[in-house]
Amino acid sequence: MRINETDGVSASSKHLVFAYYVTGHGFGHATRVVEVVRNLISAGHDVHVVTGAPDFVFTSEIQSPRLFIRKVLLDCGAVQADALTVDRLASLEKYSETAVAPRKSILKDEVEWLNSIKADLVVSDVVPVACRAAADAGIRSVCVTNFSWDFIYAEYVMAAGHHHRSIVWQIAEDYSHCEFLIRLPGYCPMPAFRDVIDVPLVVRRLHKSRKEVRKELGIEDDVKLLILNFGGQPAGWKLKEEYLPSGWKCLVCGASDSQLPPNFIKLPKDAYTPDFMAASDCMLGKIGYGTVSEALAYKLPFVFVRRDYFNEEPFLRNMLEFYQGGVEMIRRDLLTGHWKPYLERAISLKPCYEGGINGGEVAAHILQETAIGKNYASDKLSGARRLRDAIIFGYELQRVPGRDVSIPEWYQTAEDELGLSASRSPPCTPEGDSTVKLSTEDFEILHGDCQGLPDTMSFLKSLVELDIIKDSDRTPEKRQMRERKAAAGLFNWEEEIFVARAPGRLDVMGGIADYSGSLVLQMPIREACHVALQKISPSKQRLWKHALARHNDKGQGPMPVLQIVSYGSELSNRGPTFDMDLSDFMDEGKPMSYEKAKKYFDTNPSQKWAAYVAGTILVLMTELGVRFEDSISMLVSSAVPEGKGVSSSASVEVASMSAIAAAHGLNIHPRDLALLCQKVENHIVGAPCGVMDQMASACGEANKLLAMVCQPAELLGVVEIPSHIRFWGIDSGIRHSVGGADYGSVRAGAFMGRKMIKSTASGMLPQSLPSSNGLNNIEPEVDGVELLEAEASLDYLCNLSPHRFEALYAKNIPESIVGEEFSKNYGDHNDPVTVIDPKRTYFVRAPVCHPIYENFRVKAFKALLTAAASDDQLTSLGELLYQCHYSYSACGLGSDGTDRLVQLVQEIQHSKVSKSKDGTLFGAKITGGGSGGTICVIGRNSLRSSEQVLEIQQRYKDATGYLPLIIEGSSPGAGKFGHLRIRRRSVSLKPNQ
């Protein structure tokens, strides 16, 4: 339902009492609440505001005895590490401390207070427990917001560990007691609410004109005025006079007590920001509802810097850019003072928002009518019912380009209205799709072969289309064109371009046993990453304006620059572009250390993705001594779904390094290239993965399993998949991250256990040697001594057989151990990519058992693939997958979603129908790093099997609301694909913009 801006509030004959709860996250919520409250009080009602915000935020705008402020903090919002970074784990822990631990007493106190003031309606922006307290008190409640904390925290849970998932469920359940939602523009998906009413922007009114404010500040009309609005400065940041262009001045909100340069003006902490915004020529700050809504209302161009892990930002950013009011600044340029090109771009904009700005008045009218007794709600299922598996959604901020079928309906609606879907990379064309006719006539292929791969043909077509991209208009199809615009100016079409391709992989067997030396079996999937790269003289490279300005500021001529465009950024709230001077990789004449490189990319998480791409250059410099004297431009387009456990990161690394190697004439064997890419992920990205992902992406072959013993990377060749067997991947919707705490702690536990086994074996060796009296204490065979000696110097857990483990070592491996205790008794765990936290408790027994038994299972699986085709063969293969799955769970790497999918496979396998008609599905397991992601399913290669996989997909959606992605098909690895060297046949370019 949408309420028009004309439906304002009018005075009511009935005096009402409102209890208005305001979240503890920043001033933005309080400032918009002010406008709603002001209208309620103007209509003759009492409003009790429950908040942790300072009184002046309310009293500077409302001077009325009908306003009551009660200082109570009932949630914490998102805890910020600094002005630009949200600390996800700290946010969850703070919420637990603020709202979960004292929940019982909070509810008791709030119910008593609500009854004491005789509240007619509870309003929440957007405190979850307020809705539950209202229900307990028998009072109706309404939320007014553009986002809800279940949406924000669900992604934090994905990153911080599933042990916080109950927070999301509790918040969703609290919101479900709310009668309906008054939804503000720029909204996020909010599935917990049953009914929604859309209203115009809530914007504070102006008190003074632009001319009055400038006169009070003593600023002439010809002076350009910037307002710096970060709600606090980034840590350690000092403003400098040269940051501003000549003829500019800057108003600073929330400035520290340190002295400012003469062209910067400090505003008082209680300054009425809207007046100063309306008097300025542009604003520099971070995106939040308050800043975006008021920038749009006052047609103020907004130069913004992304806030890391602030999950409402993509939706507000889309609204800001749709109305031509936003310019994104790279954080590095913010902190180093390269502001000029962004400010000049901003003042050339013509913001065009013409919508309503009286949302406060409209919302107040709806609240008044609700309190009197009007019913806006329907009888739909409650939000709690729809969110009973809230964590399954993962809210899909990262997902497969072009696969809209996998998006929950509530998300699809929200993104359609904001045009999110338009920013995807070119969809991967299904095999055999005769409706898509692609041609390479626009390119001359000087080297290589597309091998009939439809996704490669589609990628080449997307390159052709880059030079005809025009300025985006405001049609839904063209709202999200930033990536394509950046890519359109990336290449010099008169020069050669190199194209590489690397697929993701489905972990059939081996998984997390790779770092323990196991045999692994991996299948390259159909979805792949493409990288187009151009090596070009610095004098011919088309630099982006901010990079050119950076060089001009330094007084430098043309220098080698790396510029990268990554498609799909809008789906994961990361910057679409990255650039750096290649000289930045040098440190006193030598390549910088991997540790320094990691810190370099960590400084801006919205651009940390570039470590996977640019990191390949540093590894080639460090490991092979390659020097890069030319500029490099790269376009990265991946159809490998992120966060699904199918090696999206490895495919990006392998494709990037393959393209760089091809362009620079480096002949690197696919196996060696995979090992180099692992260094990128381990040491520059900082993810403690094994090598199997990169090996499968680089060395795999279509429709075959790559067999490898990870010690460290002994390739055994490929294993044919029998024609009667087929593998599928089914995505759980739960985001997986190999960099997550659970994966790292399990890996650390495995290495701890190896150290314990070696210690035990060393302690047993003296008992098997002659004693001082010449007699043997034990009389083992010579082979037994040799075995103990080998186990005392055990290099990989998987070199220990299951029977030796059970006979000698299992009883000495504890279930868990505290890091401090392990270090005291055993010293270092000797894993180069994980660090032991002294205060943390690590599981040990299960992480040790898994690789020892998994290695045996993989060997058995490989042998069974060559056995005669039979039901026994399929049943045995499936059983090995099931055993692997439950071993993951024992390690703590399971998840609700993957468990549910495996259970659905079992139900179909053991159903009466399957048994009576020769069952077709035989087993399933979680894959890769676990803790979500994708399951691997094995079954007969038959139509009936495909139908049953689709049945599982639908049943999973019925249970969770999430329609999982199905991964099927295979394609060649990067080594088999090689590379393309192409050149445009004809060039009709626009001038670079």
N, C-alpha and C positions, 0 to 999 in steps of 0.2 A: 504494500500500500504506500502511496506517496501523497504527502500533504503539501499543497501549494504554498508559496511564500505569502499569499494573501490571507491565509487562515491564521491570523495572529491571535493574541490573547486579549480577552476583554475582562473587565471587572466582573467579579462574581458576587452574587448576593450572599453566598455562604462563605464564612471565614474558615479557611483550611489550614492544616498544619502539615508541612512537608519535612521529612528527614532526608537530607541529601548527603550521601556518602561519596567522598572524593578519594581516589586512589593515591598512594604515596609516591607515584612516579612523576617527578618533575612538576613544573609550574603549568604546563600546557593544559592539563586537565582542569586545574583550578581556574585558569583564565576563561575557559569556555563555560565552566559552571557558573562563573560570575554573571554571564549574560543571561542564562536561563533563570538564575535566582533573582536577578534584578527585575525581570518581567513578572515573576511570581509575586514578588513583594509589591510591585506597582499595582497588581490586581487585588491587593488587600490581604495577602496571606502571610503567615509566619513560615520562615524557613530556618531549620536547624542544620547547619553545615558541619559534617563530621570529617575532619581533615587533619593532615599533618603539615599543610602548607602554611606559610606565614600569614598573619592576620591582614597585613597591608594589601595583599593580593585582592582581598574582598572589600575591605573598608575603604580603599582608595576610590572605589567605584560605587559602593553602596553605603550610604550613611542613613541607616534606618533602625529604629528600635525593634523592627520585625526580623532583623537578621541576628541569629544566634550562632556563635562559632564554638564548637566543642573540639578541643585538640586531642584527637585519638588517631593512632595509626594502626589500621587493621590489615594492611598489606604493604608490600615493599616495592612493587613494580619490578623494574629491571635494574639491578645493581650495576653501576658503571665503574669500570676500572679507571677511566679518565673521561674527558668530555666527548670522546669519539668511540669509545669501546665499551660494550656491555660484557660483563663477566658472567657467563651463562651458569657455571656451577655455583658461583657465589649468589646469584639471583635465586636459584632453587633452594640453596641452603638458608638464605635469609628469609625466604617465604616460609620455609618449614619452621624457622624460629619465630617468625612474626605471627603467622596465621594458622599453622598446623598444630604445633605443640600446645599453645594455649586455647585451642579451638573451643573446648567445652566451656571455659570461663568466659570467652568472648561472646558466645551465643547467649549464655545466661545474662551477662551484663547488658547486651544490646536489647534483648527481649524486655528486660525490666525498664530500660531507658525509653524504648519506643512506647511502651505502655504508659510511662510516667508523663510523657509529653503529649499523649493522646494523638499520635501521628495518624493522619488520614491516608498517607501514601509514602512509601519508601522509594527514593530515587538513587540509583547507583551509577557512578562514573569512575571506575567500573569495578567496584569492590565486590568480590564474589560472595563473601560471607554475609554481606548486607541482605542479599536476596533470601538466604536461608533463615537469617534472623527474622526477617519480615514474615516469612511463612510460619515460623514458630510462634510469632506474636499474633498471627491471624490478620496480617495487614497486606494489602496488595503491594506489589513492587514492580518498577519499570527501570530498565537500563537505558542510558543515553551515552552512546560511544561510537567510535569508528573501528575499534578492535576490542578483543577480549583476551583475558590472560590464558585461557586454555589454548588458544591459537599460538600465542607467543611462547608459552612454556613448553609446548609439545616438541618444538624443534630443539629447545634447550635439552630436553630429556634425551633426544636422539644423540646429542653430542656428549652429554655429561654422564650418561649411564641410566639404564632402565630402572634402577632402584628408586628413582624419583618419580616414576610414572604415576603413582597414586595421587600426586599433586594435581596432575591434569584431570584425572577422573573426578577428584573431589571438587575442583573448580567447575567443571562441566555440570556436575550434579547441583552445585549451588546455583549456577545460572539458570538451570532448568526450572527453578522455583519462581523465576521472574515471569511476569505475565506477558510482556512483549518488549521488543527492542525498538527504541527510537534511534535509527541508524543515520550517522552523519556521512557526508561525502568523503571519498577516499578511504572507504572501509575495507577491512580484511574479511575473509570468510569467518563467520561466527555461527556454526551449526548448532550450538547449544540452545539457541533461542527459537522458540516456537513460531512467533509472529514478528514481523518487521514493518516499521513505518519509516519511510525515508523523508528527511527534512532538508532544507537548504543549509548552507554553511552557517556555523555558529561563529560570529565574529564580533569582537568588541567594537563599540562605536567610538568615533573620534571626538576628542574634546577641543582640539585646536587645529587650525588650518596649517597647511604646509608653510605658508608665508609667516604666520605667527611663530612657529617653532624655529624657523631659520633666523628670524629676527632676534629671538631670545638667545640663540646660540651665537649670534654675531657672524653668521655665515652668509656670504654674498650669493646672489642668484647664479653667478657664473661658476661657482665652486661645485664640483661633483661630490656628493655626499654618500658615503658607504656606511651602513650600519652593520656592525659585527655582533652577531647574536648566537652565541654558543651555549649560553647558560653556564658559563665557566670555561676557562681556557684549557686546552690540552696541556698535560703535565710537562713542565720544563720549557714551555714555549714563551719566548720573549718577542714582543712586537718591535719592529724596527721602522725607522722613518722611510727607508727606501722601498718598503713593501708597497706603498701607494704610488700611483702615477703622479706626475706633476699636476697641480691644480685640484687635487683630491684631498678630502678630509674624511676621517672615520670616527663614528660614534661607537663606543665599546660598552656593551652590556655585560654586567657581572664581572668587571675587570678586577684583577687582584690589586693589592695595595701598592704594588711596585709602580715606579714612575713611568708614565707613558711618553713616547716621542711627541714632539710638538704638533704633528699633524693628526694625532689621535686624541679624542676627547672622551674622558670617562663619564658615563652616565651614572647617576645615583642608583643604589640598589632598588629603590622603590619607584624608579622612573616608570611612567606610563608608556610602555613600549609602542602601542599602536600609533600614537601621535608622532613619535620619532621615525617609525617605519614609513608613514605616509609622507614625511618630509624628506625622505632619502631618495637617492636615484637608483640604488640597488642594495641588496642585502647579501651578506656572506655568513653562512651558518650551517647548522645541521638540521635535517628534516625532522619535523614533528608536526602534529596536527595544528597547533597554534601558529607556528611560523608559516606553514604552507597556506592555511586558510586565510590568514591576514595578508600574506603576500599576494594571493589571488584577489582578495577583496580590494586592495589598494593598488592593484596593477603594478606591483613592485617586483622587478626582475630579481630572481633569487639564485645566487651562486651557492651551491651546496656541496658539502663534503660528506661522503657516506659514513654512517655510523655502523660499526661492526656489530652484527648479530641483533640489530634492531629490526624485528621482523615485520613491523607495519610499514617500514620505509618504502618498499617497492610499490605499494599501492598508492601512497601519497605522492611518490615521485612520478608515477604515471599520470596522475591528475595534474600535477604541476607542469609537466612537459607537454601534456595534451593541450593545455591552454597557453603554450608557448611562453612560459614564465620561468624556465629553469635552465641553468648551466651547471654541469658537474665539474668540480675541481678535484684534481688528484691530490691526495693527502700530502704527498711529498712536496708538491708545489705550494700547498698551504703553509707547511712548516718552514720551507726555505724562502718563502716570500715572493715566489714567482706568480704574482697576482694579476699583473697587467693584462695579459691576453684574455683572461676570464672576465675581468671587469669591463674591458672594451666590448667583448661579445655580449655581456649582459645588458649594457645600456643601448645596444642596437636592437634588442628584442622589443616586441610589441605585445605584451600580455593581453589576452583577449577573453578573460573570464567575464561573462555577463549574467551569470546565474544569481539566484537569491543569496543574500547575506544576512537574512533575518531568522536564521535557524533557532536562535535563542528564544525569540518571540513565539515561533511556531511550536517549538518543543514545550514551552511553558503552557500554551493553550491545550496541548494534548494532555499534559500532566494534570492540569486543572480539571479537564473533563473526566479523566480517569478517576481522580479523587472524588469527584461528585458522584460517580457511579457508572459512567459510560463504559461499555465493553468493546474493546478493540481486538480481543483475542479470539482465536478459533479453537477447534478441538483436535488439532494435529497431535501427533506423537510428541512426547516431551523431548527436550534436548538431551536429557540423561539417557533416554532410550536410544536415541540416534547416536549417542556418543559412548555406548557401553564398551566399545573398543576404540576409544578416541586415539590411542597411541598408534593404532594401525595406519591411520591416515598419513602420519608424517607430514601432513599438510602440503606434501608434494611441491615444496618450493624448488626441488630438483626433480626432474622427470624426463622421460624420453621425448625428444622433439617429434612433433607430428602425431603423437599417439593420444589424441584427446579422449579416446575411449576409456583410458585408464584413470581419468580424472573424476573424483566424486562429483555428483550432480551439484551439490551446494557450492563447490569450488568453481565448477564450470560457469555457473551463473555469475559469480562475482568477477571472474576474469573476463568473461564476455563483455561485461559492462565497462570494464576498464581497458579492454583491448590487449590484455597480456599475451594472448595466443599469437599475436602477429609477429612476435620477436623471435620465433623459433628458427633454428637452422633448417636448411632444406630437408624435407622429409625423405626418409629412405624408401625407395621404391620397392615394393614387394616383388619377389621373384615371379617372373611369368606374367607381370601386369602389362597386358598389351595395349592398355589405354594410354600409357605414357610413352611418347615417342621422343627420344632424346637424340641429339646429333652433336658430333664433335667438329662440324664443318667450320665453326668459328675459330677453332684452334688447329694449328698444325702440330701433330704429335711427332716430335723429333726423336724421341726415345721412349720405349716402353709400350705397354699394351693395357687397355682397360679391362681385358680378360672377360668382357661381357658382364661386368659387375654393375648392376643398375644404380647402386648408390654412388659409384664413381662417376658414371655418366651424369647423374643428377648434380653432383658437386661441380663438375665442369660447366654444366649449364648455369649454375648459380654464379660462377665466375664471369661468364659472358654477360649476365644481367647486371653486374655491378656498375658498369659504365653508363647504364641508362637510368640509374636511380635518380629520381628528381626530388626536389624538396617535398617532404611529407606534408600532405594536407591533413585535415582533421577527420578524415573518414576512419572508421574502425580498423580497416585493413592496413592503414598506414600510420597508425599512432606510434608504433614501436619500430622506428627505422634507424635508431642511433648506431646499432652495430653495422648495418649495411652501409650507412653513410660513411662511417669510419673506414670500412673495408673498401669502399669505392675509391677512396683517395690513397689506398695503401700501395698499389703497384704502379710501376711504369710499364704501360702495355707494350712499349716497344722493346722491352727486354724479356729474356726467357724466364719462365716460372717452372719450378720443380714441385711435383705433387707426390706425396707419400700417403700410404694407407695402412692402418694397423687395426685389427679387430679386438674386441673384448674377448673374454673367455668364460666358458662354463666349467666350473670346478666339478668334474665328475667324481674323482676320488683323490685324496691326498690333503687338500685343504691346509689347515694350520699345522700339519705335520711337516711342511716343507722346510721350515727353519730348523727342524730336528733331523734333517737328512733323509726324509722318506722318499720312496718312489711316489710319483704323482702322475695322474692321468687327466689331461686338460683338453677341452675341445674349443677351438676358436669359433666364435659365434658370428652370425651374419652382420650384426651391427658393428660399425667400425668408426674410427676417427680418421678424418682426412686433414692433411696440412698442406697448404700451398705456400711456397717460400720463394722469395726473390733475393738473390745476392746482387747488390748494385753499388756502384761508386757513390760515396757520400755526396758528391756534387750533383748527382742525378736523382737522389732519393727525395720523395715527396714527404717532407716533415709535417707533422701536425703543428698547429699554431703554437701550442704551449711549448713544444720541444724546440721549435725555431726560436721562440722568445728566450728560452733558457740559454741557448747558444749565443744569441745576440747579447744577452746580459753579461755573459762571460767574455764577450769580445772574441769569440772563437769562430773560425771558419768552418767549413764542412768537416764533420767528424763522423766516424762510424756509429750509427744509432740502430738499436734493435727496436722495432715497432711490431706489436702483436695485437691482432683483433681476435676475440674469442666469441663465437656465436653461443647463444643460450644464456647469456649473463642475466637477462631479466628474470629467468626462472629460478635463479639461485642468489639473487641480490648481490652480485659481484660486479666489479667494474668491467665493462666490455673491452677496454683497451689497456695496454701496458706499453710503456716505452722507457728506455734507459740508454745512456751512452755506454757502448761496449767497454770503454775505458774504466767504467765503474767496477768492472770485474777484476781490475788489476790493483795490486797492493804492493807498492814499492818494487815495481818492475816484474812481479810474479803474480800468477792467478791468486785471488783471495782464497782464504781457507773456506772449507765447507761450513764451518761454524759461523764465520762472518756472513757468508751468503745466506744462511738460514735466518740470521737476525735481520738481514737486509730485507728479505721477503716477508718476515713476520711483522714488520713495522706497520704494514697496512693490510689487514686480513681481507679487505674487499678486493685486493689485487694479489693475494697470496697464490691464487691459481697459477700465476705466471711462473712460479717456481718450477712447476712440472714441465714448462716449455723452455723458459730461459735457462733453467738449471742444466739442461742438456749441453748448452754451450760451455758453461763453466767446467763440467765434467770432461768434455773433450779437450778443453784447454789444459786441465790438470793432469788427466790420465794419459793423453796422447800427444801433448805438447802442441796442439793446433793453435795457431794465432789467426785472429779474424781482423782483417784490415778493411774489409768492405762492410757496408751497411747491410742489414738483414730485415726484411719485412715478411711477416708470417700471418697467415689466416688459418685459424683452428676451427674446425667444424666437426663436432662429434655427435654421432647418433647412439653411442654407447650410454645407456642410462646411468646417471650418477647415483651413488649411494645404494645400489642394488646388489653389490657383491659380485659384479661381473667384470671387474678390472677396468673401469673407465679411466682411472689415472694411468695405468700401465699403457693403455692404448694411446693416450695423449703423449706420454713420454717416448714411446717407440716410434710413433708417426713423426714426432718433432725431430728426434735425432736422425731418423732415416732421411728426412728431407734435408736437414743440415748437412749430413754426410754426402748425399747425392750432389748438392749444389757446390760443395767444396772438394769434390773428387776424392772423398775418403772411401776406401774399400774396406768396410768393417763387416766381418762375418756376423750373421744374425745372432749366433750364440753370444759373441763378444759384445754386440750391441745391447743385448738384453742385460748382461752383467753391468754394463755402463749405466743403463737406465735404472737399474736397482740402486746404484749409488745416488742417483738423483733423488729417488724416493726416500732412501734411508737417511742420507746426510744433509740434503738441502731442503727437502720438504719436511723431513723429520718423522716419517711414518715407518715403524719397525717391521716392514713386510719381508717375506722371503722372496725368492727369485722366480717362482713358478709363473706369476702373472705376466711378467715381462717376457719370459721364455715362450709362453704360449702365444702371446701377441706377435712376437718376432719370428718364431720358428715353426708355428703350427701350420697344418695343412687342412684344407677344406674336407669336411666329413670324415675326419680321422682324429684319433686321440693322440696327443703328444705325450710320450712316456719319457720321464726324466727322473734321475736320482739326484736329489738336491744336496750334493756333497762336493762342491757347492752347486754344480750344474752339469751333471753328466747326462747328455742326451742319449737315449736308447732308441731313438727313431720314433716312428709313428705306429700306432696300432689300428688296424682296420676295424671299423665298426661293422659287425655283421649286418647283412641286408635285412634281417628280420628284427633288428633291435633299433630303437630310436630313443633319443634323449630330448627332454624339454626342460626349460627353466620357467619357474612361476614366481613372480615377484610378490613378496609379502606386503609391500608398502611401507615397511619399517626401514628407516634409513640406516644403512650400514656404513661404518667408517673404520678403515684399517688403522687409522690414527687414534681411535677411541681408547679410553682407559681400560676397558675390559680386555680387548685384544692384547694390549701391551702388558697387562698384569698376568695374563695367561702365559704369554711368551716368557716373561720373567720367571714365572713359577716353573716352567719347563726347564729353564737353564739352572735354576736353583736345584731342582731335583737331580739334574745331571751331575752337578757338583757334589751332591750328597752321595750319589751312587759311586762316583770316583773315590770319594773319601772312604766309603765303606769297603770298597774293593782294596784300596791301599792298606786299610787296617787288617784285612784278612790275609794279606800276602805273607807276613812273618809266620803265621800259624802253619803255613804249608812248606816252610823251609826247615832244614835240620836244626835241632836245638843244640845247646852248648854241650850236652853229653853225647852228641852224635846220634841221638834217636829222633825220629820224626814224630812230632805231635800228631800230625795227620799225614796220611800216606796217599796224597792225591796222585792222579796220573800226571805226567808231564804236561799233557794238553790242558789239564785243569789249571796248572800254574800259569800257562800261557794265556788262558782265558782271563784269569784274574788280572794279569798284567795288562792285557788289552783293555779290560774294563776300568782299571785304575787310570788309564789315560784316554778314556772314552771321548771321542771327538764329536760323535753324533748319537743322540739317544736311540735313533732307529737302528744303530748297529748292535744294539742289545736285543737279543731274542726274547720273546714273551716268556718262554719257560725258564730262562736264566733270571729274568726279572722276578718272576713269581717265587723261584726257589731261594734266591739269595738277598733280594733287595726290597721287595714290596713292603715287607714288614717294618723296614726302617725309614720309609718315606711318610712323613706326617701329612695329615689332611691339609694343614695350612701352617704358616709360620709368619711371625712378624719380621719385617725387613731388618730391624735392628738386631734381633736375635740371630737371624741368618748370617749377617755380616760379622757378628761377634764370633760365631762358631766356624764359619766357613770362608770368610773373607769375601772376595769378589765372585760374582756368578759368571763372569767371563762372557757376557753378551755385549757386543759392541754397540747395539742400538737401543737398549733399554737401561734404565737407571733404577736402582732399588730405593724406594722411599722408606726410610727407617721406621716411620710411624704406621705404615700400611701393613695390613694382613694379606698375605698372598696364599691362594690355593696352590698346593704343590702336587698332591697325589694324582688328582684327575689330569692336570696338565702334563704329568709325566706318563701316566698310563696311555693317554690318547695316542701320541705318536708311535709308541712302541707297538701297540696293537693295530693302529691304522696302517703302518707300513706292511704288516702281515696281511691285512685286509686288502690293500691295494694289489699286492702280489697275487693274492688269490683271485681278485677281480680280473686282473690282466690275463691270468691263465684260463679262467672260465670263459673269457670272450672268444677263445680259440676252440672251445669244446663244441661238441655236436649240438646242433640246435634242438632244444627240448624245453618243456615246461620246468624241469628240474634246473636247467641252466639259468633260465630267467628268474626263477624263484630264489636261487642261490645268489645271483647278482643283486637282486632286490634286497635280500636279507642283509648283505654286506652294507648297502646304503643305509638301511635302517639302523644297523649297529653303529655306524659312523655318526648318524644324527644324534642318537642318544648319548654318545660319548662327548659330542660338543656340549650338550646340555649339562653333563656332569662337570665340564670345565667352567660352566657359567656363561657360555656363549650362545645359549639358546634364545628364543624369543617367543612371545605368544603367537605372533603371526605365522612364523615358520612352523611352529608346533601344530597349529591349526591346519595348515596346508598338508603337512605330512599325515596328520590324522585323517583328512579327507581322502588322501590317496589310499590309506589303509582301509577305510570304509568301503571305497569302491572296489578295491582288490578282493575283499572278503565278503562282498555282497553275494546274495544267492544268484542274482542275474549274472554276475561275472563268473561265478563258479560253474554255472550251467552252460555258459557260452564261451568257454575257454578264455579265462581272464586276460586282460590286455595290459594293465598296469601292475608293476611288481615291486616297486620300492621307491623311496625318496629320501633326501637328506638336505640339510642346510649346507650352504656352500661358503667358500672363501673364508673371510675373517669372522663370520658369524654375527651374533647379536642383531639379527635382522637380515635384510637383503633377500636373496633368491634361494629357492630350493631347486635341486636337480631331481628329475623324475625319470625313471627308466620303464620302458614298456615295449610292446610289440610295435613294429612299424606297420600300422594298419589304420584305416579310417576310423574304426571303433575306438582306438586309443586316443586319437585326436578329439573325438566327440567327448570322451570321458575327461580329457584335460579341460575342455571348454565347460563341461559340467562342474568341475572343481572350481573353475574361475567364477562361475555364476553363484555357486553355493557359498563361496568365500565372500562375494559381494553381499549376498543376502544376510550373512552373519555379521559383517563388519561395516558395510557401506562402501567398501573400497573394491573396485574392479581391478584385479591384478593384471599386470602385463605378462604376456606369455612370450617366452624367448624360444625360438626354434629356428633351425637352419644353421648353416655353417659357411665359412668363407676362408680364403687363404690368409696366412700370416704375412707380416710385412716383408719377410725374406722372399717368399714366393711371389708376392706382388711386385717387388722391386720398386721402381719409381717411374714417373712420367716426366719428360722434359717437353714443355709446350711453349708455343708462341702464338699470339693473336694473329690471325690472317689479315684482319682489317681493323683499324682503330678509329672510332668516332667519339672522342672524349669531350666531356664538358670541362671547363676550367676547374682546377682543384678548388674546393670550397674551404 
